[in-house]
Amino acid sequence: MSQTKPKGNILIVDDVPANLKVLTSMLTEQGYQVRPAINGQVALTAVRETPPDLILLDIVMPGMDGYEVCERLKADEQTRDIPIIFISALDATGDKVNAFTAGGVDYVPKPFQVEEVLARINTHLTLRNLQRSLQEQIAELDAFAHTVAHDLKNPLTAIIGYSDLLSNHVSGLEPEKLETVGHSVHQAAYRAVNIIEELLLLAGVRKRNVELMPLDMACVVGQAQERLKLMIAKYQGEITLPETWPVSLGYAPWIEEVWTNYLSNGLKYGGQPPRLKLGATPQPDGMIRFWVRDNGPGLTPEAQATLFTEFTRLDQVRTEGHGLGLSIVRRIMDKLGGQVGVESEIGQGSVFYFALPGAEENG
C-alpha cells in the first residue's frame, strides 16, 4: 500500500517536553511530518539541515529565546521565507508586537485550542505555497522574456541588415547576390516566425488540459515528416521507420511537436548526411519509449544534463543549438504524464526519447 504524502514538514520548538509531545501527536494525526526541537540552538541546526515548511516557536526558553531564533532565521537568505508561528504563554500586547517585529507571521497564546492551531497552520502553509508558486511564475516570466529577446534578436538583426543592404545598394547588386540576399531574408523571417510559434505553443501547453487518447503514431510521425520535408531535402536526411508502432496514450498535436523537434535536431546535428532511425520499446512499467537515434558526434554528460532544463533556467544553461524546443518537449511530457531523456556518448551518436503510457495497460 502506498503511503500518503505528508501535508507539510513542521518544526516545533519548545523547551517543555510535554508541550512537544502534545503538539507532535496532534499534528502527526493530521498528516503532517513533525520534528521536535528542545531549544533554540537545536532548532537552528535542524532548520539548516532540512528547512521545514513552517515553524511553531515558543518564546520563553533557556539560553536563546524565541525572538532571537526568529531573528536569526529571518537574517539568513536561505531560511527567511519560512513562516514562523509563535505559541507562547506570554499574552501581553508588547509580547505580540515583539513577535511580529522579529518576523513572526502569527501568534497563538497558551493554552491553545487544537482547532485554532490547525486552522492557522493550514492558512499559513496555503499562503506559503501560493508565494512559492508566484515566485516560480515570476522567474518563468523573466526567463520567458529573456528567451524571446535572445532568440528573436538574431533573425531580426539579419533581416534589418539585409534590408539596409537592399535599400542602399540594390542597383549595384548582381542577380546572384540579390538571390542570396533574398534567400537569407526569407530564412531569417522563417526562423523568427518559428520562434513565435514555439512560444505560443509553450504558453498553450501550460494553460491547456487535454484528454489522453490512443495515438496512431504512424500518422503522427508522418505529419511531422511532412512539416520537415524541405529540411529533410536540404540536409539529405535519411529516416528509417519501424514497420508497426505500439499504441500509446497521448494528445496527437503535442506529440507531433515532440517528433518534429527531435527530427529537426537530428537533421541539424546528426551526421553528414544525417541518418535517423526511429523506434519504440515497451517498458516493464507499462510505458512505451519512443526514440530517435542519430549518427551525430554525440554529447558530453554536461551537455546532456542541460538539454531538458526547466524553462526558468534556460537563460542560464541553454545548450548551444537546441534552444527552446527541448524545454517545450519536457513541458509537454510533464503535462501528459510522460518522460523525456537522452542517451549519448561522444563519437557514438545520440538517442533522444520520450515515454508515454501504453494503451493496453490503461484499457
C-alpha positions in Angstrom: 0.0 0.0 0.0 1.4 3.4 -1.0 2.0 5.9 1.8 0.1 9.2 1.8 2.4 12.2 1.2 2.7 14.4 4.3 0.7 17.6 4.2 3.8 19.6 5.3 7.0 19.5 7.3 6.7 21.3 10.6 9.4 22.1 13.2 8.1 22.5 16.8 10.4 24.4 19.1 9.6 24.3 22.8 11.7 23.6 25.9 8.9 21.8 27.7 8.8 18.1 26.6 5.0 17.8 27.5 4.2 20.6 25.0 6.4 19.0 22.3 4.6 15.7 22.8 1.1 17.2 22.6 1.8 19.3 19.5 3.7 16.4 17.8 0.9 13.9 18.4 -1.8 16.4 17.3 0.0 17.3 14.0 1.1 13.8 13.2 -2.5 12.6 13.5 -3.5 15.3 11.0 -0.9 14.0 8.4 2.0 16.4 9.0 5.6 15.4 9.2 6.8 16.7 12.5 10.2 17.3 14.0 10.6 18.5 17.6 13.4 20.8 18.9 14.1 21.2 22.6 15.8 24.6 22.4 16.8 27.4 20.1 20.2 26.1 19.1 18.8 22.7 18.2 16.1 24.4 16.2 18.6 26.4 14.1 20.7 23.3 13.4 17.6 21.4 12.3 16.4 24.2 10.0 19.7 24.5 8.3 20.0 20.7 7.7 16.4 20.4 6.4 14.3 23.5 6.1 10.7 22.9 7.2 7.6 24.3 5.6 6.6 26.0 8.8 7.9 26.5 12.4 5.9 26.6 15.7 8.1 28.5 18.1 7.9 29.1 21.8 9.2 32.4 23.2 10.5 31.7 26.7 13.3 29.2 26.5 16.6 29.0 28.4 19.7 30.4 26.6 18.3 31.6 23.2 14.7 32.7 23.4 12.2 32.5 20.5 12.7 36.1 19.4 16.4 35.6 18.8 15.7 32.3 17.0 13.2 34.0 14.7 15.6 37.0 14.1 18.4 34.7 13.1 16.3 32.7 10.7 15.0 35.9 9.1 18.5 37.3 8.7 19.5 34.2 6.7 18.6 34.3 3.0 18.1 30.5 3.0 15.6 30.5 5.8 13.9 33.9 5.8 10.8 32.9 3.9 9.9 30.0 6.3 6.7 31.1 8.1 7.0 31.2 11.9 4.0 31.0 14.3 4.7 31.9 17.9 3.0 29.8 20.5 3.5 31.3 24.0 2.0 31.8 27.4 3.0 35.4 27.1 -0.1 37.3 26.1 0.6 40.9 26.6 0.3 43.3 23.7 4.0 44.1 23.8 4.9 40.4 23.6 2.8 40.1 20.4 4.3 43.2 18.9 7.8 41.9 19.6 6.9 38.6 18.0 5.7 40.2 14.8 8.7 42.7 14.8 11.0 39.7 15.0 9.4 38.3 11.8 6.6 36.0 13.0 3.6 35.6 10.8 1.1 34.7 13.6 0.8 34.4 17.4 -1.2 31.8 19.3 -1.5 32.2 23.1 -1.3 29.3 25.5 -3.3 27.4 26.5 -4.3 26.9 22.8 -7.2 25.3 21.1 -6.3 22.5 18.8 -8.7 23.7 16.1 -7.3 27.2 16.2 -3.7 25.9 15.8 -4.6 23.6 12.9 -6.5 26.4 11.2 -3.6 28.8 11.5 -1.1 26.3 10.3 -3.3 25.4 7.3 -3.7 29.1 6.4 0.0 29.9 6.5 1.0 26.8 4.6 -1.5 27.7 1.9 -0.1 31.2 1.8 3.4 29.8 1.6 2.5 27.5 -1.3 0.9 30.4 -3.1 4.0 32.5 -2.5 6.2 29.8 -3.9 4.0 29.4 -6.9 4.1 33.2 -7.5 7.9 33.2 -7.2 8.2 30.4 -9.8 5.8 32.2 -12.2 7.8 35.4 -11.9 11.0 33.6 -12.5 9.5 31.8 -15.5 8.2 35.1 -16.9 11.6 36.7 -16.5 13.2 33.7 -18.4 10.5 33.8 -21.0 11.2 37.5 -21.7 14.9 36.8 -21.8 14.4 33.9 -24.2 12.1 35.9 -26.6 14.7 38.7 -26.7 17.6 36.3 -27.2 16.0 34.1 -29.8 14.4 36.9 -31.9 17.4 39.2 -31.9 19.5 37.2 -34.4 16.9 36.7 -37.2 15.5 40.2 -36.8 19.1 41.7 -36.9 19.7 39.7 -40.1 16.5 41.0 -41.7 17.4 44.6 -40.8 20.9 44.2 -42.1 19.9 42.7 -45.4 17.1 45.2 -45.8 19.6 48.1 -45.4 21.8 46.4 -48.0 19.0 46.3 -50.4 17.9 49.8 -49.7 21.3 51.3 -50.2 22.9 49.1 -52.9 20.1 47.3 -54.8 21.1 48.9 -58.1 24.7 47.7 -57.8 23.9 44.1 -56.8 24.2 41.3 -59.3 21.3 38.9 -59.8 23.1 36.1 -58.0 23.8 38.4 -55.0 20.2 39.5 -54.9 19.0 35.9 -54.9 21.4 35.1 -52.0 20.2 38.2 -50.0 16.5 37.4 -50.7 17.0 33.8 -49.6 18.8 34.9 -46.4 15.9 37.3 -45.5 13.4 34.6 -46.1 15.3 32.2 -43.8 15.6 34.8 -41.1 11.9 35.6 -41.3 11.0 32.0 -41.2 13.2 31.5 -38.1 11.5 34.4 -36.4 8.0 33.1 -37.1 9.1 29.6 -35.9 10.3 31.1 -32.6 7.0 32.9 -32.1 5.1 29.6 -32.9 7.2 27.8 -30.3 6.5 30.4 -27.6 2.8 30.3 -28.4 2.9 26.5 -28.1 4.7 26.7 -24.8 2.0 29.1 -23.4 -0.8 26.8 -24.7 0.7 23.7 -23.2 1.0 25.4 -19.8 -2.7 26.6 -19.8 -4.5 23.8 -21.5 -5.6 20.4 -20.2 -6.2 17.6 -22.8 -7.7 14.2 -22.7 -5.3 11.3 -23.4 -6.4 9.3 -26.4 -4.9 6.3 -28.3 -2.4 7.5 -30.9 -2.0 6.5 -34.5 1.8 7.0 -34.2 2.5 6.3 -37.9 0.1 9.1 -38.8 1.6 11.5 -36.2 5.2 10.8 -37.4 4.1 11.2 -41.0 2.7 14.6 -40.2 6.0 15.6 -38.6 7.9 14.4 -41.6 5.6 16.4 -43.9 6.3 19.6 -41.9 10.1 18.9 -42.3 10.0 17.9 -45.9 12.2 20.9 -47.1 14.6 20.4 -44.2 15.0 16.7 -45.0 15.8 17.6 -48.6 18.2 20.3 -47.6 20.3 18.1 -45.3 19.8 15.0 -47.5 18.5 13.2 -44.4 17.6 9.5 -44.3 14.8 8.5 -41.9 14.2 4.8 -41.1 10.8 3.9 -39.6 9.6 0.7 -37.9 7.0 -1.4 -39.7 4.5 -1.0 -36.9 4.1 1.2 -33.9 2.7 0.1 -30.5 -0.4 2.1 -29.4 0.1 4.6 -26.6 -2.0 7.3 -25.0 -1.3 11.0 -25.6 -2.5 14.1 -27.5 -1.6 13.9 -31.1 -0.9 17.6 -31.9 1.5 17.8 -29.0 3.3 14.5 -29.8 3.6 15.8 -33.4 5.5 18.7 -32.0 7.8 16.4 -30.0 8.7 14.3 -33.1 9.2 17.5 -35.1 11.6 18.8 -32.6 13.5 15.6 -32.3 13.7 15.1 -36.0 14.8 18.6 -36.8 17.5 18.4 -34.2 18.6 15.1 -35.6 18.8 16.6 -39.1 20.8 19.6 -38.0 23.1 18.0 -35.6 23.3 14.4 -36.8 25.9 13.1 -39.2 26.7 14.4 -42.7 24.4 13.4 -44.1 22.1 12.6 -41.1 20.8 9.1 -40.7 17.9 8.9 -38.3 16.4 5.7 -37.0 13.0 5.8 -35.2 11.6 3.1 -33.0 9.5 2.2 -29.9 10.4 -0.1 -27.0 7.7 -1.2 -24.4 8.9 -0.8 -20.8 8.3 -3.1 -17.9 6.2 -0.4 -16.1 3.7 -0.3 -18.9 5.2 2.8 -20.6 6.3 2.9 -24.2 9.6 4.6 -25.0 9.7 6.2 -28.4 13.1 7.2 -29.7 15.2 8.8 -32.4 18.8 7.5 -32.9 21.1 9.8 -34.9 24.6 9.4 -36.3 25.9 12.7 -34.9 29.1 13.3 -32.8 27.4 12.6 -29.5 27.0 14.7 -26.4 29.1 15.1 -23.3 27.5 14.3 -19.9 27.5 18.0 -19.1 25.6 18.9 -22.2 23.1 16.1 -21.7 22.3 17.4 -18.2 21.2 20.7 -19.5 19.2 19.7 -22.6 15.8 19.3 -20.9 16.3 22.0 -18.3 13.2 23.7 -16.8 12.3 26.8 -18.6 13.0 29.0 -15.6 16.7 28.3 -16.1 17.0 28.3 -19.8 18.7 31.7 -19.9 21.5 30.3 -17.7 22.2 26.9 -19.2 21.0 26.9 -22.7 22.7 24.1 -24.7 24.1 25.5 -27.9 21.8 24.9 -30.8 19.0 23.0 -29.2 17.4 26.2 -27.7 13.8 26.4 -26.6 12.4 23.3 -28.3 13.6 20.7 -25.8 12.2 22.6 -22.9 8.8 22.5 -24.7 9.2 18.7 -25.2 9.7 18.4 -21.4 6.7 20.6 -20.7 4.5 18.5 -23.0 5.7 15.3 -21.4 5.1 16.6 -17.9 1.6 17.6 -18.8 0.9 14.2 -20.4 2.4 12.2 -17.5 5.3 11.0 -19.7 9.1 11.1 -19.6 11.9 12.5 -21.7 15.6 11.9 -21.9 18.7 11.4 -23.9 21.4 8.7 -24.1 24.6 9.6 -25.8 28.4 9.0 -25.9 31.0 11.1 -27.7 31.6 9.5 -31.1 28.6 7.2 -30.8 25.6 9.5 -31.7 22.6 10.2 -29.5 19.2 8.6 -28.7 16.5 11.1 -27.8 13.5 9.5 -26.3 10.1 10.2 -24.7 7.8 7.7 -23.0 4.0 7.6 -22.9 1.6 5.2 -21.1 0.7 2.2 -23.3 -3.0 2.0 -24.4 -3.3 -1.7 -23.4 -2.1 -1.0 -19.8 -4.9 1.6 -19.5 -7.6 -0.2 -21.4 
